[in-house]
């Protein structure tokens, strides 16, 4: 909700934004408590601390304090033995939010700061556990602490990235609207009937209206004389029929005071997702003063040539026969292998042939003649294209046809921009992997297992394929943790996870940690007997690790497993039912003495 409302929120006063952030995040913390997990009587785990910290980081100390007070009131209302601990850690979350606000204002939300804040936030569930009474602490540490640490860290980091992105997007949208409304050019959007859907204030004022909103619903027949309105209407209807934009249409427009002003208009179609034309967007500029200025500077061409040669972009002008009229030095420098061919009088076809012969540009598999024809067509119609050069550089080439004939080509080096895009995509992929990975073992997490199960279950039901699920549980793992300590317990989990992964070979198979000491394997296209063999292999491999376990029946770490498979009669209707069936088999294995595999019968 916060992300979707950023454009609206940007129009609020600063104090309203602060209070709104505090109240919204406080209510979110309260909602999180309504969905909390009660570990023991009166002790609850939820994500309210994430909400409180985020409020302080993005709203400031006042917003964080408001959220903290609301969250504390919600916790008091719920009651229970965990109220003092809940209020204490809420206060700590407020402090973390304040610290994050100061660091964000000073350094910006760079990745290192996000990582540091996320790690700190992830430690909050551990702090809660340490503050609990001994009995509750033991239960929480062995059940929910690690999952909630991982969930808190991931939720916090994703929320920080999402909120920062939405704040920037809302600010940018607001800035764009303000810029358009204050722009001196006439900006407007029309539907297919020629009715104005949107207009800025400048467009409204030139038509005698007070503001852009006054023009909505009107047509040119309401704003100018009938003859001129008919000419504009016919040209726009031709645009709707053909999809060809009106580019730099220049006209002399009589004014109410008897003067004449020169206007230039560009109108381009607005396309629906299916390719049909929904309307047009137009920009009209008043060229009167500019034309007068151009007449005054007509004798300063030499100075203009100096300016063109000093600009960072490459600039070239071709006549209507596609012969080069002039170009600046940077245009030739951007094409080092064909710079000598890009001289005044050279035809574009000869220049492009030189590009092909030297291999200066990557043609993306097109035949040379096809590529040359496509480039010439784009110069004739206008447009832009990103091209890759022989040396790894990327250039943006923009071609603009001139009303008087010919084409202007502007070339920019966008290599840094392309590199930034690649880096952004790499970060996005890293975040995707983190969201589906169990932090301790490197296996898939519960959420990714559930998604994979849902997809494979539907495919198996629809196509009649086999599908099996194995659930594993480390025998007497709580006793292992109590005897050897949690670091040793983590090491045990990692070794068990690695052994399971080593014994599941196919790319389509999915190995996940479901939480605590429980693991799962999803086996598409595998029958019950095949899954039984896989489970037996894994059980034997883990027993073969010979990890000492004084609290186990045979003195070493073992696992119990439950196996279930999808039957062909369709008696299992959901993936959850398949998992429940495997879970019952797992409990049977543990009840029968552990260190064994039990398969649930089909049917």
LINJO-V378800 format. One record per helix or strand. SS is the DSSP state (a for helix, b for strand). FROM is the first residue (numbers start at 1). LEN is the number of residues. If there is no record, write none. Layout:
((SS;FROM;LEN) (SS;FROM;LEN))
//
This chain:
((a;6;4) (a;14;21) (b;37;4) (b;43;3) (a;48;12) (a;61;18) (a;83;25) (a;111;12) (a;124;8) (a;134;10) (a;145;38) (b;186;6) (b;196;4) (a;201;6) (a;212;4) (a;220;4) (a;226;17) (b;246;9) (b;260;12) (b;277;10) (a;288;9) (a;301;10) (b;314;5) (b;323;5) (a;329;5) (a;339;3) (b;347;1) (a;348;11) (b;361;1) (a;368;14) (b;383;7) (b;394;8) (b;407;7) (a;415;21) (b;437;1) (b;444;1) (a;446;18) (b;467;8) (a;477;8) (a;486;17) (b;510;6) (b;518;7) (a;528;17) (b;548;1) (b;556;1) (b;559;7) (a;575;17) (b;597;3))
//
